């Protein structure tokens, strides 16, 4: 059953490097959490909108998006779209997000727009107490950040309880990690004192490649318990799934990638129970 509590856990999926499996992780971790009973919202903050597309939300149906939420033209409940996955919703993105930084740069609350929108949504959803189907009470909110440490990512971190870092099993994996961790520390010091690293998930692991194994060993040595036990393999079925507008778990549940994301979901929930025993 869902570990429903009054406030959802908000995880920002962040890495300033592109192509590390961030959106794939948002889509499939969200689907896996929903599959085991959680109510999940994926907030797409990447102007490319790949998380929205990968969940089958075509561009024409995105009348309103996270851009409208951040500039104050819409509330979060007005942009929610139900996906084909039971218990999974998405707040889609559009290319308009590219201009959001300029539009809100002079506002004193520019780093807190997402946090304010989520709080307002939670208060309204709690007031309806589950009576409105279009305003579900979420247990997890996953924010898919753009591949840069810009104002969109800062908004995600300011709103989040924790940061989940997808890290590709490649030679330069650790290089960008220190910059990301430094940004998390800055956000913690200035905007969100409760922010923590939820975990680092190693992605695109290829067991035939000696380098992949070396990267796993190096990251575990440097980051210790911060690294999840689950490693996400490089998998053809996973890369095919988005072109069908489906999470890999719907496209091919039995493939190694789908099975890995189910394991990651249960590991995320186990960590949550340690962090927050009252949610168990």
N, C-alpha and C positions, 0 to 999 in steps of 0.2 A: 504493500500500500504506500501511497505518497506520504513523504514526511512533511506534510503541510504544516506551515506555521504562519503567523500573521504577516511576517515580512519575508519576501523571497530572498534567496541568496543570489547576489549579482556577481558574475564572473566576467572580467574583461579578458578577451583572448587577444593578446598583443605580442607583436614582434615587428620591429621596423624593417626587417628583411622581408621581401616578397617571396612567394613560392615555397614557403616552409610548411604548408598544410594547415594554415590558420582557418581559412574558410571551410575546408573539408572537415576540420575538427569541430568547428561551430555547428555545422549541419548534422554531422553524424553523432557527436556527443549529445546534442539536443534531442535527436531522434531516439538515441539509446536511453536517455533519461526518461523521455516520454513513454517509451516501451515498457519501462519498469514502474510506471505509475505516477511519475512526476508531471506537473503542469508546467510547460516550458515556453518561454518567449525568447526568440532570437531577435536581437536588435541589430540590424544591418547598418553599420556606420561607415562602410567602405563605399566611396562613390562609384566603384565598379559594379557594385550590387550583385556580386557573384553568389552570396549566400541566398539572396532572394531568388535568383534564377535557378540555383541548384535545388531550391525547394518548390520549383514549378510555378513561381509567380512571374508571369510575363510582364514586360515593360508597359504594355497598354493598360493593364489593370492596376498599375501603381498611380492611382489618382492623387494620393497624398503619400508622403514618405517621411523618413526621419529628418529630412531637411526642414519640412514644415514644422515639425516638433521643435527643432533647435532654434528656429527663427521666431517661434511663438505664434505661428499661424494655425496650428492644430494641436490638439491634445493627443496623448499617446493612444487612447482608446479609439480615436478617429482614424488612425493609420493602421491599426492591427488587421492582419489578414490571416484567416485560418488556413492551415496547410492541409494536404491530403493525409498527413500523419496525425492520428488521434492524439489529443492533448498537446499539440505543438502549434504555436502561432509565430508569425514573423511581423516585425515592423520593417517594411522594405525600404531600400535606399534607391535614390536616383542620382544622376550626374549633377543635379543641382547642388549636392553636398560639396562639390568642388569650390563653390563660392561662399560657403557658409562662414568660413574663417574671416573673410573681409567684412561680411555683413554684421557679425557680432563682436568683432575685435575691440570696438570702443566701449562695449557694455561691461560694467563692473562685475556682472554675474556670468561672464562668457564661459568660464570653466565649469559652471554648475547647471547649465541648461538641461542636460540629460538627467541629472540628479533630481532637479525640481520636477521634471515631467514624470519621472518614475514615482516620486513621492505623491504627487497629485493623483496619479493613477491608482496607487495602492490605497490611498485614503478613500477615493470614490468606490473602488471595488469592495473595500471592507464595509462601506456604508450599505452597499447593496447585498452584502453577505451571500454572494453566490447566486442571487436571484436573477441576475442578468447574464445570459449566455455570451453576450458580446463583451463582457468584462470579467473574464476569469481571474481567479486569484492564483497567481503563479507561485510555484515553489522555487523555480530557478529562472533567472534571466541571464542569458549569454550574450555578450556584446562583441560582435565581430568588428575589430578595429581595422583601419586602413594600414598599409605597410609603411608607416612613417610615424614619428613621434610628434604629431601636430596637435592642433587644438581639438580635433575629433577624438584622438586617443586620450588626451588629457581629460576631456569630458567623460569618457568611459571610465578612466581610473578614478576620477573624483566621485563617480556614482557607485563604484564597485566595492564589494567587501574584499575581493581578492583578484589577483591577476593569474591567469593560466597562460603559460608560455609554450607554444608549439616550437620545437627546435628540430631542424632537419639534420639527419645523420650525414653531415658532410664536413669537409676539412675545416672550413671557417666558422663552424657552428658556434664555438665559444666566443669568437671575436666580437660579434654584435651583442652578445648577452650582457656584457658588463655595462654597455651604454643603456640598455633597457632597464637593468637593475638600478642604475643610477637615476633614471627618470622616475622609477617607482619610489625610490627614496625621497626624491625631491617632492613628488606629489604627496607622499606621506607627511613630509615636514611642513608643507605649506597649505594643502587643500583637504587632505583626507587622512587624519591620524590613525584611523583604524585599518588602513590598507595593508594587505599582506600578499606574499606570493603563495598561491594555492598549490602550485606545482608546475613542473616542467615536463612536457610530454615529448618524447623523442619520436619523430615521424620519418616516413620514407626510409625505413630500415631495410637494407638488402643483405640477407644472411650470406649471400655468395661473395659479398664484397668485404675484404678484410678491413678496409677503412671504416665501414659502418660500425663494426665491432669495436674498433679502436676509439671512435667518437663516443659510443655508448660508455665505454670504460672511463674515458677522460671526463665526460660530463658528470658521471656518477661520483668520480673522485673529487671533482671541484665543488659539486653542489649537494652531494650527500642525499639526505632524506627528502630534499626538495624535489627530486626526480621521481616521477611515478614509476611503479614497477612495470606497468603496461608499456610496451613499445609498439608503435603502429608500423606495420610493414609496408613496403612499396607494393602496390597491388593494382593490376590492370583493371579489375572490375570497379575499384574505387574511382579510378580516373575516368571510366566510361560513364558512371552514374549521373554526373551533373548534366551531360548533354541530353539526358532523358528527363531532366527536371525532377530527379528523385534522389533522396539520400541513398547511400550504398546499402543501408540496411533494408530498404524496400526493393532495391534493384537486385541485390543478391545477398541474402541474409547469411548464407553459409560461407561466403568468401572470407579469407583470413583478415581482411581489413575490417569488415563488419563485426566479426567476432572480437577483434581487438578493441573496437569502440564500445562494445557491450561491457567488456572487462574494465575499460577506463571509466565508464559511467558508474560501475559499482565501486570502483576505487575512489572516485570523486565523492560519492555518498558516504563511504567509510571515513574519509578524511573530514567530511562535514560533521559526522557524528562525534569525532574526536574534538573538533573545534567547538562544536555547539551541541553538547549532549542533550539539551532540551528538545532538539529536533528529531531525536532518535525515535 
